[in-house]
Amino acid sequence: MIQHMENLKDQQKTNKISNCINMLEAKDVLCGGQDDAQIWSLLKNLLGSFEMLTNRLLQEEKKTLLQVSIQLY
């Protein structure tokens, strides 16, 4: 159950990243690169989501490595 919730959160973060990328691409096409403040705001949100997802995946990797090393000993 916990793993399912974590996977769901990861999927939501991945969707948020994808949505930000799509919005950036659309803004670039529609605005011709004119609206820098909004683009920077979207980039900041994108980076924050990517950072949270990366940190979560790194924590999972550490847990997995710890479990493997415990099993080896």
N, CA, C and O atoms as CSV, one atom per row, in Angstrom:
chain,resi,resn,atom,element,x,y,z
A,1,MET,N,N,0.821,-1.192,0.000
A,1,MET,CA,C,0.000,0.000,0.000
A,1,MET,C,C,0.869,1.261,0.000
A,1,MET,O,O,0.626,2.192,-0.768
A,2,ILE,N,N,1.892,1.279,0.877
A,2,ILE,CA,C,2.784,2.437,0.945
A,2,ILE,C,C,3.525,2.604,-0.376
A,2,ILE,O,O,3.653,3.718,-0.886
A,3,GLN,N,N,4.015,1.493,-0.930
A,3,GLN,CA,C,4.729,1.555,-2.206
A,3,GLN,C,C,3.814,2.083,-3.310
A,3,GLN,O,O,4.244,2.862,-4.161
A,4,HIS,N,N,2.554,1.657,-3.291
A,4,HIS,CA,C,1.595,2.138,-4.295
A,4,HIS,C,C,1.410,3.654,-4.180
A,4,HIS,O,O,1.359,4.353,-5.192
A,5,MET,N,N,1.311,4.159,-2.952
A,5,MET,CA,C,1.153,5.601,-2.740
A,5,MET,C,C,2.390,6.356,-3.212
A,5,MET,O,O,2.272,7.422,-3.816
A,6,GLU,N,N,3.577,5.811,-2.941
A,6,GLU,CA,C,4.807,6.459,-3.383
A,6,GLU,C,C,4.893,6.466,-4.903
A,6,GLU,O,O,5.310,7.456,-5.503
A,7,ASN,N,N,4.495,5.354,-5.525
A,7,ASN,CA,C,4.493,5.299,-6.987
A,7,ASN,C,C,3.522,6.318,-7.567
A,7,ASN,O,O,3.806,6.950,-8.584
A,8,LEU,N,N,2.377,6.472,-6.913
A,8,LEU,CA,C,1.389,7.449,-7.362
A,8,LEU,C,C,1.945,8.869,-7.246
A,8,LEU,O,O,1.759,9.689,-8.146
A,9,LYS,N,N,2.625,9.153,-6.142
A,9,LYS,CA,C,3.242,10.472,-5.966
A,9,LYS,C,C,4.306,10.709,-7.029
A,9,LYS,O,O,4.396,11.804,-7.586
A,10,ASP,N,N,5.114,9.688,-7.313
A,10,ASP,CA,C,6.131,9.811,-8.361
A,10,ASP,C,C,5.489,10.095,-9.708
A,10,ASP,O,O,5.984,10.919,-10.477
A,11,GLN,N,N,4.387,9.413,-9.996
A,11,GLN,CA,C,3.699,9.626,-11.269
A,11,GLN,C,C,3.143,11.047,-11.346
A,11,GLN,O,O,3.185,11.679,-12.401
A,12,GLN,N,N,2.622,11.544,-10.223
A,12,GLN,CA,C,2.104,12.911,-10.202
A,12,GLN,C,C,3.230,13.913,-10.443
A,12,GLN,O,O,3.048,14.887,-11.174
A,13,LYS,N,N,4.385,13.680,-9.837
A,13,LYS,CA,C,5.530,14.569,-10.045
A,13,LYS,C,C,5.992,14.513,-11.494
A,13,LYS,O,O,6.308,15.541,-12.094
A,14,THR,N,N,6.029,13.309,-12.053
A,14,THR,CA,C,6.422,13.156,-13.450
A,14,THR,C,C,5.433,13.875,-14.361
A,14,THR,O,O,5.837,14.526,-15.325
A,15,ASN,N,N,4.149,13.763,-14.062
A,15,ASN,CA,C,3.130,14.469,-14.846
A,15,ASN,C,C,3.306,15.980,-14.738
A,15,ASN,O,O,3.150,16.700,-15.725
A,16,LYS,N,N,3.630,16.457,-13.539
A,16,LYS,CA,C,3.836,17.893,-13.346
A,16,LYS,C,C,5.024,18.371,-14.175
A,16,LYS,O,O,4.966,19.432,-14.796
A,17,ILE,N,N,6.092,17.592,-14.185
A,17,ILE,CA,C,7.262,17.932,-14.993
A,17,ILE,C,C,6.883,17.986,-16.466
A,17,ILE,O,O,7.236,18.932,-17.170
A,18,SER,N,N,6.172,16.980,-16.923
A,18,SER,CA,C,5.747,16.926,-18.319
A,18,SER,C,C,4.845,18.109,-18.668
A,18,SER,O,O,4.991,18.712,-19.732
A,19,ASN,N,N,3.915,18.440,-17.773
A,19,ASN,CA,C,3.028,19.586,-18.007
A,19,ASN,C,C,3.807,20.892,-18.091
A,19,ASN,O,O,3.518,21.737,-18.938
A,20,CYS,N,N,4.796,21.060,-17.214
A,20,CYS,CA,C,5.617,22.275,-17.255
A,20,CYS,C,C,6.375,22.371,-18.577
A,20,CYS,O,O,6.452,23.444,-19.177
A,21,ILE,N,N,6.929,21.258,-19.025
A,21,ILE,CA,C,7.652,21.253,-20.299
A,21,ILE,C,C,6.711,21.622,-21.439
A,21,ILE,O,O,7.062,22.430,-22.300
A,22,ASN,N,N,5.525,21.036,-21.447
A,22,ASN,CA,C,4.546,21.351,-22.494
A,22,ASN,C,C,4.152,22.823,-22.463
A,22,ASN,O,O,4.017,23.455,-23.510
A,23,MET,N,N,3.968,23.372,-21.255
A,23,MET,CA,C,3.605,24.787,-21.140
A,23,MET,C,C,4.736,25.680,-21.633
A,23,MET,O,O,4.498,26.684,-22.303
A,24,LEU,N,N,5.972,25.307,-21.296
A,24,LEU,CA,C,7.117,26.090,-21.764
A,24,LEU,C,C,7.201,26.083,-23.282
A,24,LEU,O,O,7.437,27.122,-23.899
A,25,GLU,N,N,7.009,24.919,-23.881
A,25,GLU,CA,C,7.060,24.818,-25.335
A,25,GLU,C,C,5.945,25.646,-25.966
A,25,GLU,O,O,6.171,26.337,-26.959
A,26,ALA,N,N,4.743,25.579,-25.397
A,26,ALA,CA,C,3.613,26.341,-25.935
A,26,ALA,C,C,3.858,27.841,-25.793
A,26,ALA,O,O,3.595,28.599,-26.727
A,27,LYS,N,N,4.357,28.275,-24.644
A,27,LYS,CA,C,4.624,29.699,-24.434
A,27,LYS,C,C,5.687,30.196,-25.394
A,27,LYS,O,O,5.583,31.303,-25.924
A,28,ASP,N,N,6.705,29.387,-25.619
A,28,ASP,CA,C,7.771,29.794,-26.531
A,28,ASP,C,C,7.213,29.998,-27.937
A,28,ASP,O,O,7.573,30.955,-28.624
A,29,VAL,N,N,6.331,29.091,-28.360
A,29,VAL,CA,C,5.729,29.198,-29.694
A,29,VAL,C,C,4.771,30.386,-29.758
A,29,VAL,O,O,4.817,31.174,-30.703
A,30,LEU,N,N,3.898,30.515,-28.746
A,30,LEU,CA,C,2.871,31.562,-28.774
A,30,LEU,C,C,3.437,32.963,-28.537
A,30,LEU,O,O,3.004,33.928,-29.166
A,31,CYS,N,N,4.400,33.065,-27.629
A,31,CYS,CA,C,4.905,34.386,-27.249
A,31,CYS,C,C,6.188,34.750,-27.989
A,31,CYS,O,O,6.663,35.882,-27.895
A,32,GLY,N,N,6.734,33.813,-28.708
A,32,GLY,CA,C,7.990,34.102,-29.388
A,32,GLY,C,C,9.111,34.410,-28.420
A,32,GLY,O,O,10.022,35.176,-28.733
A,33,GLY,N,N,9.043,33.804,-27.229
A,33,GLY,CA,C,10.096,34.012,-26.230
A,33,GLY,C,C,10.003,35.359,-25.526
A,33,GLY,O,O,10.979,35.782,-24.906
A,34,GLN,N,N,8.860,36.052,-25.597
A,34,GLN,CA,C,8.716,37.404,-25.042
A,34,GLN,C,C,8.463,37.420,-23.530
A,34,GLN,O,O,8.874,38.365,-22.856
A,35,ASP,N,N,7.808,36.414,-22.993
A,35,ASP,CA,C,7.340,36.442,-21.606
A,35,ASP,C,C,8.328,35.727,-20.682
A,35,ASP,O,O,8.046,34.644,-20.171
A,36,ASP,N,N,9.482,36.348,-20.478
A,36,ASP,CA,C,10.559,35.717,-19.721
A,36,ASP,C,C,10.196,35.436,-18.266
A,36,ASP,O,O,10.599,34.402,-17.732
A,37,ALA,N,N,9.450,36.321,-17.608
A,37,ALA,CA,C,9.116,36.126,-16.191
A,37,ALA,C,C,8.289,34.863,-15.993
A,37,ALA,O,O,8.539,34.100,-15.059
A,38,GLN,N,N,7.311,34.635,-16.856
A,38,GLN,CA,C,6.494,33.426,-16.722
A,38,GLN,C,C,7.312,32.180,-17.051
A,38,GLN,O,O,7.156,31.140,-16.410
A,39,ILE,N,N,8.168,32.291,-18.036
A,39,ILE,CA,C,9.005,31.144,-18.401
A,39,ILE,C,C,9.932,30.793,-17.246
A,39,ILE,O,O,10.114,29.616,-16.935
A,40,TRP,N,N,10.526,31.808,-16.599
A,40,TRP,CA,C,11.405,31.533,-15.461
A,40,TRP,C,C,10.628,30.914,-14.307
A,40,TRP,O,O,11.140,30.036,-13.612
A,41,SER,N,N,9.402,31.363,-14.101
A,41,SER,CA,C,8.560,30.787,-13.053
A,41,SER,C,C,8.270,29.316,-13.341
A,41,SER,O,O,8.341,28.476,-12.444
A,42,LEU,N,N,7.945,29.011,-14.590
A,42,LEU,CA,C,7.701,27.617,-14.964
A,42,LEU,C,C,8.967,26.778,-14.813
A,42,LEU,O,O,8.912,25.638,-14.352
A,43,LEU,N,N,10.095,27.341,-15.201
A,43,LEU,CA,C,11.361,26.613,-15.046
A,43,LEU,C,C,11.658,26.333,-13.574
A,43,LEU,O,O,12.142,25.255,-13.230
A,44,LYS,N,N,11.370,27.300,-12.711
A,44,LYS,CA,C,11.572,27.116,-11.271
A,44,LYS,C,C,10.692,25.977,-10.753
A,44,LYS,O,O,11.159,25.131,-9.990
A,45,ASN,N,N,9.418,25.953,-11.166
A,45,ASN,CA,C,8.517,24.867,-10.765
A,45,ASN,C,C,8.993,23.530,-11.309
A,45,ASN,O,O,8.944,22.515,-10.614
A,46,LEU,N,N,9.449,23.533,-12.537
A,46,LEU,CA,C,9.959,22.318,-13.165
A,46,LEU,C,C,11.165,21.784,-12.401
A,46,LEU,O,O,11.245,20.591,-12.110
A,47,LEU,N,N,12.090,22.662,-12.083
A,47,LEU,CA,C,13.277,22.251,-11.347
A,47,LEU,C,C,12.910,21.714,-9.968
A,47,LEU,O,O,13.468,20.710,-9.525
A,48,GLY,N,N,11.974,22.377,-9.288
A,48,GLY,CA,C,11.543,21.908,-7.968
A,48,GLY,C,C,10.931,20.521,-8.023
A,48,GLY,O,O,11.220,19.674,-7.177
A,49,SER,N,N,10.086,20.288,-9.016
A,49,SER,CA,C,9.463,18.966,-9.162
A,49,SER,C,C,10.501,17.907,-9.495
A,49,SER,O,O,10.471,16.803,-8.951
A,50,PHE,N,N,11.410,18.244,-10.382
A,50,PHE,CA,C,12.457,17.298,-10.769
A,50,PHE,C,C,13.349,16.969,-9.581
A,50,PHE,O,O,13.735,15.816,-9.386
A,51,GLU,N,N,13.674,17.980,-8.790
A,51,GLU,CA,C,14.516,17.780,-7.615
A,51,GLU,C,C,13.834,16.866,-6.592
A,51,GLU,O,O,14.474,15.977,-6.030
A,52,MET,N,N,12.531,17.084,-6.352
A,52,MET,CA,C,11.796,16.236,-5.405
A,52,MET,C,C,11.750,14.791,-5.890
A,52,MET,O,O,11.938,13.860,-5.106
A,53,LEU,N,N,11.501,14.609,-7.172
A,53,LEU,CA,C,11.436,13.263,-7.730
A,53,LEU,C,C,12.799,12.583,-7.647
A,53,LEU,O,O,12.889,11.413,-7.275
A,54,THR,N,N,13.844,13.303,-7.986
A,54,THR,CA,C,15.196,12.750,-7.935
A,54,THR,C,C,15.566,12.357,-6.510
A,54,THR,O,O,16.106,11.274,-6.284
A,55,ASN,N,N,15.276,13.232,-5.548
A,55,ASN,CA,C,15.580,12.924,-4.146
A,55,ASN,C,C,14.838,11.682,-3.683
A,55,ASN,O,O,15.402,10.839,-2.985
A,56,ARG,N,N,13.588,11.569,-4.067
A,56,ARG,CA,C,12.790,10.407,-3.682
A,56,ARG,C,C,13.365,9.127,-4.280
A,56,ARG,O,O,13.450,8.101,-3.604
A,57,LEU,N,N,13.762,9.194,-5.557
A,57,LEU,CA,C,14.331,8.017,-6.202
A,57,LEU,C,C,15.675,7.648,-5.586
A,57,LEU,O,O,15.994,6.466,-5.457
A,58,LEU,N,N,16.461,8.643,-5.206
A,58,LEU,CA,C,17.735,8.367,-4.544
A,58,LEU,C,C,17.516,7.704,-3.190
A,58,LEU,O,O,18.268,6.806,-2.811
A,59,GLN,N,N,16.497,8.139,-2.460
A,59,GLN,CA,C,16.179,7.512,-1.176
A,59,GLN,C,C,15.796,6.052,-1.378
A,59,GLN,O,O,16.209,5.185,-0.608
A,60,GLU,N,N,15.007,5.783,-2.412
A,60,GLU,CA,C,14.623,4.401,-2.714
A,60,GLU,C,C,15.851,3.568,-3.057
A,60,GLU,O,O,15.966,2.418,-2.634
A,61,GLU,N,N,16.768,4.152,-3.826
A,61,GLU,CA,C,17.995,3.447,-4.201
A,61,GLU,C,C,18.813,3.109,-2.957
A,61,GLU,O,O,19.337,2.001,-2.839
A,62,LYS,N,N,18.924,4.061,-2.028
A,62,LYS,CA,C,19.663,3.818,-0.789
A,62,LYS,C,C,19.006,2.707,0.025
A,62,LYS,O,O,19.696,1.848,0.575
A,63,LYS,N,N,17.670,2.723,0.105
A,63,LYS,CA,C,16.951,1.674,0.836
A,63,LYS,C,C,17.223,0.315,0.207
A,63,LYS,O,O,17.465,-0.667,0.909
A,64,THR,N,N,17.184,0.267,-1.113
A,64,THR,CA,C,17.418,-0.992,-1.820
A,64,THR,C,C,18.833,-1.490,-1.562
A,64,THR,O,O,19.031,-2.673,-1.288
A,65,LEU,N,N,19.817,-0.602,-1.646
A,65,LEU,CA,C,21.205,-0.993,-1.394
A,65,LEU,C,C,21.388,-1.467,0.041
A,65,LEU,O,O,22.109,-2.433,0.291
A,66,LEU,N,N,20.739,-0.794,0.981
A,66,LEU,CA,C,20.822,-1.199,2.382
A,66,LEU,C,C,20.203,-2.577,2.572
A,66,LEU,O,O,20.765,-3.408,3.286
A,67,GLN,N,N,19.071,-2.833,1.955
A,67,GLN,CA,C,18.415,-4.137,2.065
A,67,GLN,C,C,19.298,-5.237,1.485
A,67,GLN,O,O,19.400,-6.321,2.060
A,68,VAL,N,N,19.934,-4.962,0.354
A,68,VAL,CA,C,20.810,-5.954,-0.275
A,68,VAL,C,C,22.004,-6.235,0.623
A,68,VAL,O,O,22.367,-7.394,0.825
A,69,SER,N,N,22.623,-5.181,1.170
A,69,SER,CA,C,23.791,-5.410,2.017
A,69,SER,C,C,23.415,-6.122,3.313
A,69,SER,O,O,24.203,-6.919,3.821
A,70,ILE,N,N,22.231,-5.853,3.857
A,70,ILE,CA,C,21.775,-6.565,5.053
A,70,ILE,C,C,21.576,-8.041,4.726
A,70,ILE,O,O,21.934,-8.910,5.521
A,71,GLN,N,N,21.009,-8.322,3.567
A,71,GLN,CA,C,20.783,-9.708,3.165
A,71,GLN,C,C,22.103,-10.440,2.934
A,71,GLN,O,O,22.195,-11.643,3.177
A,72,LEU,N,N,23.119,-9.726,2.471
A,72,LEU,CA,C,24.417,-10.353,2.219
A,72,LEU,C,C,25.112,-10.742,3.518
A,72,LEU,O,O,25.861,-11.719,3.553
A,73,TYR,N,N,24.871,-9.986,4.583
A,73,TYR,CA,C,25.513,-10.270,5.859
A,73,TYR,C,C,24.579,-11.023,6.712
A,73,TYR,O,O,24.919,-11.369,7.844
